[in-house]
Amino acid sequence: MTGAWLRTGEVAEAAGVNAQTLRYYHRRGLLREPRRSNGGHRLYPPETVTALRVIKAAQRLGFTLDEVADLVEAGGHRHGRPDRGLQARAVAKLTEVEQKIADLQTIRETLLQAVDAGCDDLMACAASSCCPLPFAELTEGGRRADVD
């Protein structure tokens, strides 16, 4: 019996990930080195389940694994560096998400205009001055004259 320590499959199941994900996160340095049983099996402390859940939650919030690794590292070294912690990174990620939302809203509006304009042929639309699709912006790198 492993006691409080958990084998790879037990940790993976409890955290809702597969064993390969657990091993990958370990290789990436997101998890501490596991102990080994006498038979060579990896044994993880119970808090590994929480760590895996935190990693997955951070990913769902839009953080990359590199960013998660930085957060984990920053959380382990709180020597007067509040700018490296979750608060500052969450604010930065929120700014990123808000920009993506703005970009998606612009895309949505442009597509709605294309649908309303009856655009059905990209080549014909590209040659038309009333086409709402941003062909001129893509080729000239600037804003179209008829777009506010």
VEXDREN-920890 format. One line per field, with one value per residue (C-alpha): residue in one letter; x, y, z. Coordinates in Angstrom, 1 decimal. Layout:
! residues N
aa = [A	...]
xx = [X	...]
yy = [Y	...]
zz = [Z	...]
***
This chain:
! residues 148
aa = [M	T	G	A	W	L	R	T	G	E	V	A	E	A	A	G	V	N	A	Q	T	L	R	Y	Y	H	R	R	G	L	L	R	E	P	R	R	S	N	G	G	H	R	L	Y	P	P	E	T	V	T	A	L	R	V	I	K	A	A	Q	R	L	G	F	T	L	D	E	V	A	D	L	V	E	A	G	G	H	R	H	G	R	P	D	R	G	L	Q	A	R	A	V	A	K	L	T	E	V	E	Q	K	I	A	D	L	Q	T	I	R	E	T	L	L	Q	A	V	D	A	G	C	D	D	L	M	A	C	A	A	S	S	C	C	P	L	P	F	A	E	L	T	E	G	G	R	R	A	D	V	D]
xx = [0.0	1.3	-0.2	-1.1	1.1	-0.7	0.4	0.2	-3.1	-4.7	-3.5	-4.6	-8.1	-8.6	-7.6	-9.5	-6.5	-4.8	-1.5	0.4	-0.7	0.5	3.9	4.1	3.4	6.1	8.6	7.7	8.6	5.0	5.0	7.6	9.7	7.7	9.0	9.6	8.2	10.4	8.9	9.8	6.3	6.0	4.4	2.9	1.8	-2.0	-1.5	-0.5	-4.2	-4.8	-1.8	-3.2	-6.6	-5.0	-3.0	-6.1	-8.2	-5.4	-5.4	-9.2	-8.7	-6.4	-3.0	-0.4	1.6	4.6	2.6	1.3	4.9	5.8	2.8	3.9	7.4	6.3	4.0	6.9	9.2	7.2	10.2	8.7	7.7	4.0	4.3	5.2	2.2	-1.3	-2.8	-0.5	-0.7	-4.5	-4.8	-2.5	-4.4	-7.7	-6.3	-5.4	-8.8	-10.6	-8.5	-9.4	-13.1	-12.8	-11.1	-13.9	-16.6	-15.0	-14.8	-18.5	-19.6	-17.7	-19.2	-22.7	-22.0	-20.9	-24.0	-26.2	-24.5	-25.1	-21.5	-21.4	-18.2	-14.9	-13.3	-16.3	-16.6	-12.9	-13.2	-16.3	-15.8	-18.9	-17.6	-17.4	-14.6	-11.3	-9.4	-7.8	-6.6	-5.0	-3.1	-2.2	-1.7	-3.7	-7.3	-9.8	-10.9	-14.6	-14.2	-14.6]
yy = [0.0	3.5	5.3	8.9	8.9	8.3	6.4	8.1	6.6	7.6	11.2	11.4	10.0	12.3	15.4	14.5	14.2	11.3	9.8	11.2	14.7	14.2	13.0	15.9	18.5	16.9	17.1	20.7	21.4	22.2	19.4	18.3	15.2	12.2	9.7	6.1	3.0	0.0	-1.3	1.8	3.4	7.1	8.2	11.7	13.6	14.2	18.0	17.1	16.6	20.2	21.4	19.7	21.2	24.7	24.1	23.1	26.0	28.5	27.0	27.4	31.1	31.5	31.1	29.1	26.4	28.7	31.4	28.8	27.7	31.4	31.7	28.5	29.8	33.2	31.7	29.7	32.8	35.6	37.7	41.2	40.8	41.4	42.4	38.8	37.2	36.2	39.7	41.4	38.5	38.3	41.9	41.5	38.4	40.3	43.1	40.4	38.8	42.2	42.9	39.5	40.2	43.6	41.9	39.3	41.9	43.7	40.4	39.7	43.2	42.8	39.4	40.7	43.5	40.9	38.9	42.0	43.1	39.8	39.0	35.6	35.7	36.7	37.8	40.0	41.4	42.2	44.2	46.1	49.4	48.7	45.4	45.4	42.8	44.4	43.4	46.9	46.7	43.3	44.4	47.9	47.4	50.5	51.4	51.6	55.1	54.2	52.7	54.9]
zz = [0.0	-0.9	2.2	1.5	-1.6	-4.9	-8.0	-11.4	-12.4	-9.0	-9.3	-13.0	-12.2	-9.2	-11.2	-14.3	-16.6	-18.3	-17.1	-20.2	-19.2	-15.7	-16.9	-19.4	-16.7	-14.6	-17.5	-18.0	-14.4	-13.3	-10.7	-8.2	-8.7	-7.5	-5.1	-6.3	-4.7	-4.2	-7.4	-9.3	-9.5	-9.3	-6.0	-5.7	-2.6	-2.4	-3.1	-6.7	-7.4	-6.4	-8.4	-11.5	-11.0	-10.7	-13.9	-15.8	-14.4	-15.4	-18.9	-19.1	-18.1	-21.2	-19.6	-21.6	-20.0	-20.0	-18.2	-15.7	-15.1	-14.4	-12.0	-10.2	-10.0	-8.8	-6.2	-4.8	-4.4	-2.8	-1.7	-2.1	-5.8	-6.0	-9.7	-10.6	-8.9	-10.0	-9.6	-12.2	-14.6	-14.3	-15.1	-18.1	-19.3	-18.9	-21.1	-23.7	-23.5	-23.9	-27.0	-28.4	-27.7	-29.5	-32.4	-32.6	-32.4	-35.4	-37.3	-36.4	-37.6	-40.8	-41.5	-40.7	-43.2	-45.8	-45.3	-45.4	-48.6	-50.2	-50.8	-52.6	-54.6	-53.1	-56.3	-57.4	-53.8	-53.7	-56.9	-55.6	-53.8	-51.6	-50.4	-46.5	-46.4	-45.6	-48.7	-49.0	-45.4	-46.0	-49.1	-48.2	-44.5	-43.7	-43.0	-45.8	-46.7	-46.3	-42.8	-39.8]
***
